[in-house]
């Protein structure tokens, strides 16, 4: 189901970017998805335990 949500977000952001004001920032697929959020890049890798705790 999450793949469908991501695909819909990509399509929605593409349509929104085609029709947006050039002076405004572009849209991202995460602007149109519920379960995907923007995350900042990590400076260093996280441990397996930290990754597993974020899955629940």
N, CA, C, O and CB atoms as a CASP TS submission, in Angstrom:
PFRMAT TS
TARGET T0000
AUTHOR 0000-0000-0000
METHOD Language model
MODEL 1
PARENT N/A
ATOM      1  N   UNK     1       0.813  -1.200   0.000  1.00  0.00           N
ATOM      2  CA  UNK     1       0.000   0.000   0.000  1.00  0.00           C
ATOM      3  C   UNK     1       0.859   1.267   0.000  1.00  0.00           C
ATOM      4  O   UNK     1       0.474   2.283  -0.578  1.00  0.00           O
ATOM      5  CB  UNK     1      -0.926  -0.004   1.201  1.00  0.00           C
ATOM      6  N   UNK     2       2.016   1.202   0.647  1.00  0.00           N
ATOM      7  CA  UNK     2       2.869   2.384   0.709  1.00  0.00           C
ATOM      8  C   UNK     2       3.442   2.725  -0.664  1.00  0.00           C
ATOM      9  O   UNK     2       3.681   3.893  -0.969  1.00  0.00           O
ATOM     10  CB  UNK     2       4.002   2.167   1.712  1.00  0.00           C
ATOM     11  N   UNK     3       3.665   1.687  -1.503  1.00  0.00           N
ATOM     12  CA  UNK     3       4.155   1.953  -2.850  1.00  0.00           C
ATOM     13  C   UNK     3       3.132   2.741  -3.650  1.00  0.00           C
ATOM     14  O   UNK     3       3.487   3.624  -4.432  1.00  0.00           O
ATOM     15  CB  UNK     3       4.491   0.647  -3.565  1.00  0.00           C
ATOM     16  N   UNK     4       1.868   2.419  -3.451  1.00  0.00           N
ATOM     17  CA  UNK     4       0.799   3.128  -4.151  1.00  0.00           C
ATOM     18  C   UNK     4       0.763   4.581  -3.682  1.00  0.00           C
ATOM     19  O   UNK     4       0.597   5.501  -4.483  1.00  0.00           O
ATOM     20  CB  UNK     4      -0.575   2.439  -3.911  1.00  0.00           C
ATOM     21  N   UNK     5       0.921   4.771  -2.374  1.00  0.00           N
ATOM     22  CA  UNK     5       0.912   6.131  -1.828  1.00  0.00           C
ATOM     23  C   UNK     5       2.081   6.944  -2.391  1.00  0.00           C
ATOM     24  O   UNK     5       1.911   8.111  -2.746  1.00  0.00           O
ATOM     25  CB  UNK     5       0.981   6.095  -0.283  1.00  0.00           C
ATOM     26  N   UNK     6       3.259   6.334  -2.474  1.00  0.00           N
ATOM     27  CA  UNK     6       4.422   7.046  -3.003  1.00  0.00           C
ATOM     28  C   UNK     6       4.201   7.406  -4.473  1.00  0.00           C
ATOM     29  O   UNK     6       4.514   8.520  -4.895  1.00  0.00           O
ATOM     30  CB  UNK     6       5.701   6.190  -2.845  1.00  0.00           C
ATOM     31  N   UNK     7       3.668   6.473  -5.243  1.00  0.00           N
ATOM     32  CA  UNK     7       3.396   6.736  -6.659  1.00  0.00           C
ATOM     33  C   UNK     7       2.402   7.865  -6.848  1.00  0.00           C
ATOM     34  O   UNK     7       2.565   8.709  -7.729  1.00  0.00           O
ATOM     35  CB  UNK     7       2.877   5.484  -7.336  1.00  0.00           C
ATOM     36  N   UNK     8       1.371   7.874  -6.016  1.00  0.00           N
ATOM     37  CA  UNK     8       0.382   8.955  -6.093  1.00  0.00           C
ATOM     38  C   UNK     8       1.025  10.288  -5.721  1.00  0.00           C
ATOM     39  O   UNK     8       0.700  11.320  -6.307  1.00  0.00           O
ATOM     40  CB  UNK     8      -0.823   8.662  -5.165  1.00  0.00           C
ATOM     41  N   UNK     9       1.936  10.269  -4.746  1.00  0.00           N
ATOM     42  CA  UNK     9       2.635  11.497  -4.363  1.00  0.00           C
ATOM     43  C   UNK     9       3.520  12.030  -5.474  1.00  0.00           C
ATOM     44  O   UNK     9       3.619  13.241  -5.671  1.00  0.00           O
ATOM     45  CB  UNK     9       3.468  11.256  -3.129  1.00  0.00           C
ATOM     46  N   UNK    10       4.161  11.126  -6.198  1.00  0.00           N
ATOM     47  CA  UNK    10       5.010  11.528  -7.330  1.00  0.00           C
ATOM     48  C   UNK    10       4.162  12.166  -8.424  1.00  0.00           C
ATOM     49  O   UNK    10       4.523  13.208  -8.971  1.00  0.00           O
ATOM     50  CB  UNK    10       5.787  10.311  -7.896  1.00  0.00           C
ATOM     51  N   UNK    11       3.044  11.542  -8.737  1.00  0.00           N
ATOM     52  CA  UNK    11       2.156  12.082  -9.773  1.00  0.00           C
ATOM     53  C   UNK    11       1.595  13.432  -9.346  1.00  0.00           C
ATOM     54  O   UNK    11       1.575  14.378 -10.133  1.00  0.00           O
ATOM     55  CB  UNK    11       1.006  11.100 -10.070  1.00  0.00           C
ATOM     56  N   UNK    12       1.135  13.522  -8.091  1.00  0.00           N
ATOM     57  CA  UNK    12       0.558  14.779  -7.605  1.00  0.00           C
ATOM     58  C   UNK    12       1.598  15.896  -7.593  1.00  0.00           C
ATOM     59  O   UNK    12       1.290  17.030  -7.961  1.00  0.00           O
ATOM     60  CB  UNK    12      -0.026  14.591  -6.197  1.00  0.00           C
ATOM     61  N   UNK    13       2.830  15.589  -7.172  1.00  0.00           N
ATOM     62  CA  UNK    13       3.858  16.635  -7.144  1.00  0.00           C
ATOM     63  C   UNK    13       4.250  17.069  -8.551  1.00  0.00           C
ATOM     64  O   UNK    13       4.548  18.242  -8.775  1.00  0.00           O
ATOM     65  CB  UNK    13       5.094  16.146  -6.388  1.00  0.00           C
ATOM     66  N   UNK    14       4.253  16.140  -9.498  1.00  0.00           N
ATOM     67  CA  UNK    14       4.560  16.491 -10.884  1.00  0.00           C
ATOM     68  C   UNK    14       3.511  17.440 -11.442  1.00  0.00           C
ATOM     69  O   UNK    14       3.846  18.452 -12.058  1.00  0.00           O
ATOM     70  CB  UNK    14       4.651  15.231 -11.754  1.00  0.00           C
ATOM     71  N   UNK    15       2.247  17.116 -11.226  1.00  0.00           N
ATOM     72  CA  UNK    15       1.164  17.985 -11.711  1.00  0.00           C
ATOM     73  C   UNK    15       1.226  19.341 -11.026  1.00  0.00           C
ATOM     74  O   UNK    15       1.062  20.375 -11.674  1.00  0.00           O
ATOM     75  CB  UNK    15      -0.214  17.331 -11.468  1.00  0.00           C
ATOM     76  N   UNK    16       1.463  19.339  -9.719  1.00  0.00           N
ATOM     77  CA  UNK    16       1.534  20.608  -8.983  1.00  0.00           C
ATOM     78  C   UNK    16       2.718  21.449  -9.454  1.00  0.00           C
ATOM     79  O   UNK    16       2.599  22.670  -9.555  1.00  0.00           O
ATOM     80  CB  UNK    16       1.644  20.347  -7.471  1.00  0.00           C
ATOM     81  N   UNK    17       3.857  20.819  -9.745  1.00  0.00           N
ATOM     82  CA  UNK    17       5.028  21.571 -10.194  1.00  0.00           C
ATOM     83  C   UNK    17       4.861  22.140 -11.591  1.00  0.00           C
ATOM     84  O   UNK    17       5.394  23.207 -11.895  1.00  0.00           O
ATOM     85  CB  UNK    17       6.247  20.694 -10.154  1.00  0.00           C
ATOM     86  N   UNK    18       4.130  21.441 -12.438  1.00  0.00           N
ATOM     87  CA  UNK    18       3.871  21.954 -13.787  1.00  0.00           C
ATOM     88  C   UNK    18       3.006  23.210 -13.715  1.00  0.00           C
ATOM     89  O   UNK    18       3.157  24.125 -14.524  1.00  0.00           O
ATOM     90  CB  UNK    18       3.183  20.877 -14.661  1.00  0.00           C
ATOM     91  N   UNK    19       2.103  23.245 -12.743  1.00  0.00           N
ATOM     92  CA  UNK    19       1.145  24.347 -12.658  1.00  0.00           C
ATOM     93  C   UNK    19       1.475  25.377 -11.589  1.00  0.00           C
ATOM     94  O   UNK    19       0.667  26.273 -11.344  1.00  0.00           O
ATOM     95  CB  UNK    19      -0.213  23.802 -12.400  1.00  0.00           C
ATOM     96  N   UNK    20       2.621  25.284 -10.950  1.00  0.00           N
ATOM     97  CA  UNK    20       2.950  26.218  -9.861  1.00  0.00           C
ATOM     98  C   UNK    20       3.531  27.525 -10.404  1.00  0.00           C
ATOM     99  O   UNK    20       3.990  27.604 -11.544  1.00  0.00           O
ATOM    100  CB  UNK    20       3.947  25.569  -8.882  1.00  0.00           C
ATOM    101  N   UNK    21       3.495  28.525  -9.559  1.00  0.00           N
ATOM    102  CA  UNK    21       4.102  29.813  -9.870  1.00  0.00           C
ATOM    103  C   UNK    21       5.627  29.626  -9.851  1.00  0.00           C
ATOM    104  O   UNK    21       6.155  29.090  -8.877  1.00  0.00           O
ATOM    105  CB  UNK    21       3.643  30.930  -8.847  1.00  0.00           C
ATOM    106  N   UNK    22       6.344  30.051 -10.891  1.00  0.00           N
ATOM    107  CA  UNK    22       7.792  29.846 -10.931  1.00  0.00           C
ATOM    108  C   UNK    22       8.544  30.492  -9.767  1.00  0.00           C
ATOM    109  O   UNK    22       9.679  30.110  -9.479  1.00  0.00           O
ATOM    110  CB  UNK    22       8.332  30.380 -12.219  1.00  0.00           C
ATOM    111  N   UNK    23       7.931  31.454  -9.104  1.00  0.00           N
ATOM    112  CA  UNK    23       8.581  32.126  -7.983  1.00  0.00           C
ATOM    113  C   UNK    23       8.461  31.330  -6.677  1.00  0.00           C
ATOM    114  O   UNK    23       9.141  31.641  -5.699  1.00  0.00           O
ATOM    115  CB  UNK    23       7.983  33.510  -7.797  1.00  0.00           C
ATOM    116  N   UNK    24       7.609  30.317  -6.659  1.00  0.00           N
ATOM    117  CA  UNK    24       7.408  29.493  -5.462  1.00  0.00           C
ATOM    118  C   UNK    24       8.322  28.264  -5.519  1.00  0.00           C
ATOM    119  O   UNK    24       8.706  27.830  -6.605  1.00  0.00           O
ATOM    120  CB  UNK    24       5.915  29.060  -5.335  1.00  0.00           C
ATOM    121  N   UNK    25       8.672  27.703  -4.362  1.00  0.00           N
ATOM    122  CA  UNK    25       9.536  26.508  -4.371  1.00  0.00           C
ATOM    123  C   UNK    25       8.801  25.289  -4.916  1.00  0.00           C
ATOM    124  O   UNK    25       7.579  25.200  -4.805  1.00  0.00           O
ATOM    125  CB  UNK    25      10.050  26.211  -2.956  1.00  0.00           C
ATOM    126  N   UNK    26       9.537  24.352  -5.502  1.00  0.00           N
ATOM    127  CA  UNK    26       8.886  23.163  -6.069  1.00  0.00           C
ATOM    128  C   UNK    26       8.320  22.248  -4.984  1.00  0.00           C
ATOM    129  O   UNK    26       8.786  22.238  -3.845  1.00  0.00           O
ATOM    130  CB  UNK    26       9.878  22.383  -6.933  1.00  0.00           C
ATOM    131  N   UNK    27       7.310  21.489  -5.368  1.00  0.00           N
ATOM    132  CA  UNK    27       6.699  20.511  -4.473  1.00  0.00           C
ATOM    133  C   UNK    27       7.502  19.218  -4.512  1.00  0.00           C
ATOM    134  O   UNK    27       8.207  18.929  -5.479  1.00  0.00           O
ATOM    135  CB  UNK    27       5.221  20.251  -4.862  1.00  0.00           C
ATOM    136  N   UNK    28       7.379  18.463  -3.455  1.00  0.00           N
ATOM    137  CA  UNK    28       8.030  17.166  -3.331  1.00  0.00           C
ATOM    138  C   UNK    28       6.951  16.109  -3.147  1.00  0.00           C
ATOM    139  O   UNK    28       5.865  16.433  -2.666  1.00  0.00           O
ATOM    140  CB  UNK    28       9.047  17.148  -2.144  1.00  0.00           C
ATOM    141  N   UNK    29       7.211  14.857  -3.512  1.00  0.00           N
ATOM    142  CA  UNK    29       6.207  13.815  -3.278  1.00  0.00           C
ATOM    143  C   UNK    29       5.783  13.708  -1.812  1.00  0.00           C
ATOM    144  O   UNK    29       4.648  13.329  -1.521  1.00  0.00           O
ATOM    145  CB  UNK    29       6.742  12.481  -3.742  1.00  0.00           C
ATOM    146  N   UNK    30       6.676  14.034  -0.901  1.00  0.00           N
ATOM    147  CA  UNK    30       6.328  13.963   0.525  1.00  0.00           C
ATOM    148  C   UNK    30       5.320  15.027   0.936  1.00  0.00           C
ATOM    149  O   UNK    30       4.718  14.924   2.005  1.00  0.00           O
ATOM    150  CB  UNK    30       7.578  14.101   1.371  1.00  0.00           C
ATOM    151  N   UNK    31       5.127  16.040   0.113  1.00  0.00           N
ATOM    152  CA  UNK    31       4.104  17.045   0.400  1.00  0.00           C
ATOM    153  C   UNK    31       2.701  16.471   0.207  1.00  0.00           C
ATOM    154  O   UNK    31       1.724  17.044   0.690  1.00  0.00           O
ATOM    155  CB  UNK    31       4.298  18.275  -0.497  1.00  0.00           C
ATOM    156  N   UNK    32       2.599  15.355  -0.488  1.00  0.00           N
ATOM    157  CA  UNK    32       1.301  14.782  -0.830  1.00  0.00           C
ATOM    158  C   UNK    32       1.091  13.380  -0.248  1.00  0.00           C
ATOM    159  O   UNK    32       0.111  12.715  -0.585  1.00  0.00           O
ATOM    160  CB  UNK    32       1.151  14.733  -2.328  1.00  0.00           C
ATOM    161  N   UNK    33       1.987  12.933   0.608  1.00  0.00           N
ATOM    162  CA  UNK    33       1.854  11.605   1.204  1.00  0.00           C
ATOM    163  C   UNK    33       1.666  11.716   2.702  1.00  0.00           C
ATOM    164  O   UNK    33       2.156  12.650   3.336  1.00  0.00           O
ATOM    165  CB  UNK    33       3.078  10.741   0.886  1.00  0.00           C
ATOM    166  N   UNK    34       0.958  10.762   3.255  1.00  0.00           N
ATOM    167  CA  UNK    34       0.670  10.762   4.685  1.00  0.00           C
ATOM    168  C   UNK    34       1.741  10.051   5.492  1.00  0.00           C
ATOM    169  O   UNK    34       2.087  10.492   6.587  1.00  0.00           O
ATOM    170  CB  UNK    34      -0.665  10.118   4.940  1.00  0.00           C
ATOM    171  N   UNK    35       2.265   8.963   4.966  1.00  0.00           N
ATOM    172  CA  UNK    35       3.179   8.123   5.730  1.00  0.00           C
ATOM    173  C   UNK    35       4.650   8.380   5.428  1.00  0.00           C
ATOM    174  O   UNK    35       5.518   7.840   6.113  1.00  0.00           O
ATOM    175  CB  UNK    35       2.870   6.691   5.470  1.00  0.00           C
ATOM    176  N   UNK    36       4.943   9.181   4.435  1.00  0.00           N
ATOM    177  CA  UNK    36       6.317   9.526   4.124  1.00  0.00           C
ATOM    178  C   UNK    36       6.552  10.964   4.542  1.00  0.00           C
ATOM    179  O   UNK    36       5.730  11.836   4.261  1.00  0.00           O
ATOM    180  CB  UNK    36       6.625   9.321   2.617  1.00  0.00           C
ATOM    181  N   UNK    37       7.650  11.215   5.202  1.00  0.00           N
ATOM    182  CA  UNK    37       7.984  12.566   5.629  1.00  0.00           C
ATOM    183  C   UNK    37       9.406  12.887   5.202  1.00  0.00           C
ATOM    184  O   UNK    37      10.215  11.989   4.967  1.00  0.00           O
ATOM    185  CB  UNK    37       7.821  12.723   7.159  1.00  0.00           C
ATOM    186  N   UNK    38       9.696  14.148   5.108  1.00  0.00           N
ATOM    187  CA  UNK    38      11.056  14.561   4.793  1.00  0.00           C
ATOM    188  C   UNK    38      11.927  14.339   6.017  1.00  0.00           C
ATOM    189  O   UNK    38      11.525  14.646   7.139  1.00  0.00           O
ATOM    190  CB  UNK    38      11.103  16.044   4.338  1.00  0.00           C
ATOM    191  N   UNK    39      13.100  13.814   5.799  1.00  0.00           N
ATOM    192  CA  UNK    39      14.051  13.613   6.889  1.00  0.00           C
ATOM    193  C   UNK    39      15.384  14.217   6.479  1.00  0.00           C
ATOM    194  O   UNK    39      15.780  14.179   5.314  1.00  0.00           O
ATOM    195  CB  UNK    39      14.207  12.099   7.239  1.00  0.00           C
ATOM    196  N   UNK    40      16.052  14.765   7.457  1.00  0.00           N
ATOM    197  CA  UNK    40      17.369  15.335   7.196  1.00  0.00           C
ATOM    198  C   UNK    40      18.382  14.201   7.069  1.00  0.00           C
ATOM    199  O   UNK    40      18.247  13.163   7.716  1.00  0.00           O
ATOM    200  CB  UNK    40      17.783  16.328   8.323  1.00  0.00           C
ATOM    201  N   UNK    41      19.375  14.403   6.250  1.00  0.00           N
ATOM    202  CA  UNK    41      20.410  13.394   6.081  1.00  0.00           C
ATOM    203  C   UNK    41      21.235  13.287   7.359  1.00  0.00           C
ATOM    204  O   UNK    41      21.559  14.294   7.988  1.00  0.00           O
ATOM    205  CB  UNK    41      21.315  13.732   4.874  1.00  0.00           C
ATOM    206  N   UNK    42      21.563  12.081   7.726  1.00  0.00           N
ATOM    207  CA  UNK    42      22.361  11.855   8.926  1.00  0.00           C
ATOM    208  C   UNK    42      23.834  12.095   8.623  1.00  0.00           C
ATOM    209  O   UNK    42      24.303  11.832   7.516  1.00  0.00           O
ATOM    210  CB  UNK    42      22.145  10.426   9.465  1.00  0.00           C
ATOM    211  N   UNK    43      24.548  12.591   9.606  1.00  0.00           N
ATOM    212  CA  UNK    43      25.982  12.823   9.439  1.00  0.00           C
ATOM    213  C   UNK    43      26.768  11.515   9.459  1.00  0.00           C
ATOM    214  O   UNK    43      27.802  11.385   8.804  1.00  0.00           O
ATOM    215  CB  UNK    43      26.495  13.755  10.532  1.00  0.00           C
ATOM    216  N   UNK    44      26.256  10.547  10.228  1.00  0.00           N
ATOM    217  CA  UNK    44      26.924   9.261  10.314  1.00  0.00           C
ATOM    218  C   UNK    44      25.882   8.153  10.374  1.00  0.00           C
ATOM    219  O   UNK    44      24.733   8.407  10.734  1.00  0.00           O
ATOM    220  CB  UNK    44      27.856   9.206  11.544  1.00  0.00           C
ATOM    221  N   UNK    45      26.258   6.948  10.031  1.00  0.00           N
ATOM    222  CA  UNK    45      25.297   5.845  10.033  1.00  0.00           C
ATOM    223  C   UNK    45      24.777   5.546  11.439  1.00  0.00           C
ATOM    224  O   UNK    45      25.458   5.798  12.433  1.00  0.00           O
ATOM    225  CB  UNK    45      25.935   4.594   9.439  1.00  0.00           C
ATOM    226  N   UNK    46      23.563   5.004  11.503  1.00  0.00           N
ATOM    227  CA  UNK    46      23.014   4.614  12.793  1.00  0.00           C
ATOM    228  C   UNK    46      23.199   3.113  12.986  1.00  0.00           C
ATOM    229  O   UNK    46      23.443   2.380  12.028  1.00  0.00           O
ATOM    230  CB  UNK    46      21.517   5.004  12.899  1.00  0.00           C
ATOM    231  N   UNK    47      23.081   2.673  14.213  1.00  0.00           N
ATOM    232  CA  UNK    47      23.268   1.252  14.505  1.00  0.00           C
ATOM    233  C   UNK    47      22.042   0.453  14.067  1.00  0.00           C
ATOM    234  O   UNK    47      20.978   1.017  13.809  1.00  0.00           O
ATOM    235  CB  UNK    47      23.538   1.039  16.010  1.00  0.00           C
ATOM    236  N   UNK    48      22.205  -0.848  13.989  1.00  0.00           N
ATOM    237  CA  UNK    48      21.104  -1.728  13.626  1.00  0.00           C
ATOM    238  C   UNK    48      19.983  -1.633  14.651  1.00  0.00           C
ATOM    239  O   UNK    48      18.808  -1.643  14.284  1.00  0.00           O
ATOM    240  CB  UNK    48      21.591  -3.174  13.504  1.00  0.00           C
ATOM    241  N   UNK    49      20.330  -1.540  15.928  1.00  0.00           N
ATOM    242  CA  UNK    49      19.311  -1.441  16.981  1.00  0.00           C
ATOM    243  C   UNK    49      18.501  -0.148  16.840  1.00  0.00           C
ATOM    244  O   UNK    49      17.285  -0.160  17.030  1.00  0.00           O
ATOM    245  CB  UNK    49      19.972  -1.503  18.376  1.00  0.00           C
ATOM    246  N   UNK    50      19.161   0.961  16.511  1.00  0.00           N
ATOM    247  CA  UNK    50      18.459   2.225  16.310  1.00  0.00           C
ATOM    248  C   UNK    50      17.524   2.147  15.102  1.00  0.00           C
ATOM    249  O   UNK    50      16.410   2.669  15.137  1.00  0.00           O
ATOM    250  CB  UNK    50      19.465   3.370  16.129  1.00  0.00           C
ATOM    251  N   UNK    51      17.977   1.503  14.054  1.00  0.00           N
ATOM    252  CA  UNK    51      17.143   1.348  12.869  1.00  0.00           C
ATOM    253  C   UNK    51      15.935   0.481  13.179  1.00  0.00           C
ATOM    254  O   UNK    51      14.817   0.810  12.782  1.00  0.00           O
ATOM    255  CB  UNK    51      17.949   0.745  11.716  1.00  0.00           C
ATOM    256  N   UNK    52      16.147  -0.618  13.881  1.00  0.00           N
ATOM    257  CA  UNK    52      15.043  -1.523  14.201  1.00  0.00           C
ATOM    258  C   UNK    52      14.020  -0.851  15.125  1.00  0.00           C
ATOM    259  O   UNK    52      12.823  -1.117  15.015  1.00  0.00           O
ATOM    260  CB  UNK    52      15.581  -2.804  14.853  1.00  0.00           C
ATOM    261  N   UNK    53      14.482   0.015  16.032  1.00  0.00           N
ATOM    262  CA  UNK    53      13.536   0.686  16.919  1.00  0.00           C
ATOM    263  C   UNK    53      12.679   1.707  16.169  1.00  0.00           C
ATOM    264  O   UNK    53      11.574   2.023  16.608  1.00  0.00           O
ATOM    265  CB  UNK    53      14.282   1.371  18.057  1.00  0.00           C
ATOM    266  N   UNK    54      13.173   2.221  15.052  1.00  0.00           N
ATOM    267  CA  UNK    54      12.401   3.195  14.280  1.00  0.00           C
ATOM    268  C   UNK    54      11.343   2.521  13.401  1.00  0.00           C
ATOM    269  O   UNK    54      10.463   3.204  12.876  1.00  0.00           O
ATOM    270  CB  UNK    54      13.337   4.031  13.414  1.00  0.00           C
ATOM    271  N   UNK    55      11.410   1.205  13.231  1.00  0.00           N
ATOM    272  CA  UNK    55      10.481   0.484  12.362  1.00  0.00           C
ATOM    273  C   UNK    55       9.136   0.270  13.010  1.00  0.00           C
ATOM    274  O   UNK    55       8.157   0.019  12.306  1.00  0.00           O
ATOM    275  CB  UNK    55      11.060  -0.842  11.968  1.00  0.00           C
ATOM    276  N   UNK    56       9.047   0.359  14.328  1.00  0.00           N
ATOM    277  CA  UNK    56       7.782   0.067  15.007  1.00  0.00           C
ATOM    278  C   UNK    56       7.011   1.314  15.299  1.00  0.00           C
ATOM    279  O   UNK    56       5.921   1.248  15.869  1.00  0.00           O
ATOM    280  CB  UNK    56       8.025  -0.683  16.286  1.00  0.00           C
TER
END
